[in-house]
């Protein structure tokens, strides 16, 4: 028998989706270490709990929450004159939305700005990326995406 569901009061609100992708392979080549999804889950939960503990009741309220999905990142690069290289690595993708009732986005005078959202997502992506030993982390907010790269590092292609 199907159980009946109803809409949670005050839960309908404008939503803005975000996505953060972390590779799980730390380093390059034979010396690399592959982290597990469980490790990534631990670091994501650690950040979220630490961040939630800093929220002051009644203040601007955004605590990232979402779903962590395992995957494989596949990539290629041009090596000149009809040649290319490529590879793949295990990854995790954290997908969520900025919406009510637990987050304020465009709701009232206590709304968080898009610049503040970007700052929070960058902090989140950087902290977990650092724990997983990533050179780059990929972030998207709505229709805009960007790449964060650990300072003083380079990819194997020199980027």
N, C-alpha and C positions, 0 to 999 in steps of 0.2 A: 504494500500500500504506500503510495506517495504521500509524503508529509507536506503540508502546506507551508509556504514561506510568504512573508510580507516585507514590504520595504521598511527599513529602520527609519524612524522619524528623524528628520533633519540630516539624512545621509546623502541626499541628492545635492550635488555641487559641481561647479566647473572643475574639470580634471586636466592635469597636465602630466603626460607620461614621461618617465625617465628610464634610461638604460645605462648600466655600467658593465663593461666586459673586462675581465681579468684573465690573462693567460695563467696556466698552472705550471708551466715549465720555467724554472728559474735558471737563467744562464743559457748558453748556446753550445751546441755540439755534444760530444760524448761526456763532457764534464757537468752537464746540466742535471738539476734535481727536479723531479716532477712531484708537485704537491697534490694532495687529494681534495676532492670536493668537501670532505669532512673538515679538513683544515681551513678551506675557504669559508665554510659555514661558520666555523669557530671565530675567525677574524671578523666576518661581517657582523655576527651577533655581538661580539665584544665591542665593536665600534658603536653599534646601534644602542646598546645599553649604556655605554659611557656618554653618548650624545643625549639620550633621553634623561639621564640624571642631571644634566646641566640646564634643562628647560625650567624656567621660572614660571610657576602657575600664573595665568593671565597675560603672559607675554606672547610675542610672536611664536607661533607653534607650528613647527614642521619637524617631524621625526621620520626619516626615510623608512619605509617598510615596503616589502615586496616579496617576490619569489626568486629564489636562486636556482637557476637551471643549468645542468651540466651540458657541455657541448664540445665542439672541436672547431678551433679557428684555423682556417685554411687561407694561405696567402701566397703571392707570387711577386716577383720583381724582374725587371728588365736587366739583362746583363750585356746589352749591346749587340748589334749586328745579328738579329734573329735568334739570339740566345736568351734564355730566362732561367731563373732559379725559383724555388718555391719550397714550401714546407707546411707543416701543420703541427698543432699542439693542442692538448686538452685545455679547456677553458671553462669558466663559469660566467653566466650572464645574470645580473641582478636587474629585474624589471619591477617597476613600481609606478605609482601615480601620486601626485600631489593633489589631494582632494579632501573634503570633509567626511565625517564630522571631526576627525582627530587632527586635521591639518588645516590651517587657514591659508587660502590662496584666492585672492580677489574677493574676499567675503566682507570685510569691514575695515575699520581703521587699524585693526591689529594684523592686517594682512602682511605677509612676507613678500618682499620684492623679488623679481626675477634674478637680480644681481645677488641677492642673499641666497637664493636657491642654488645658483651656480657655485657660490662659495662653499656651501654645505656639501654639494655633490663632489666638488673637487677635493675637499678635505676627506670625505668618505672614500673616494676612489684612490687617493694618495695613500691614506693610512693602510688600507687593505692591500693595495698594490705593493707598498713597501714591505709588508709582512710576508707577501708571497714572492718577493724578490723580482718584481717586474720592472723592466725598463720603460715600458709604455702601458698606459691604461686608456681605454676608449669610453667616452661619455657622450650621452645624448640627452637633451632636454627638449621635449616637444619635437620640432622639426630641425633643431640645430644640434650639430655634433662637433666634437673636438677631441684632440688627442693630448693627453698629459704625458710628458716624458720626464723621467727622473733627471735632475740636473747633473751635469758632468758625466753623462753616459751617452752611448751611441748604440745603434742597432748594428747587426753584422754588415749591413749595406752602407754604414757610415752616417746614417741619418741621426 
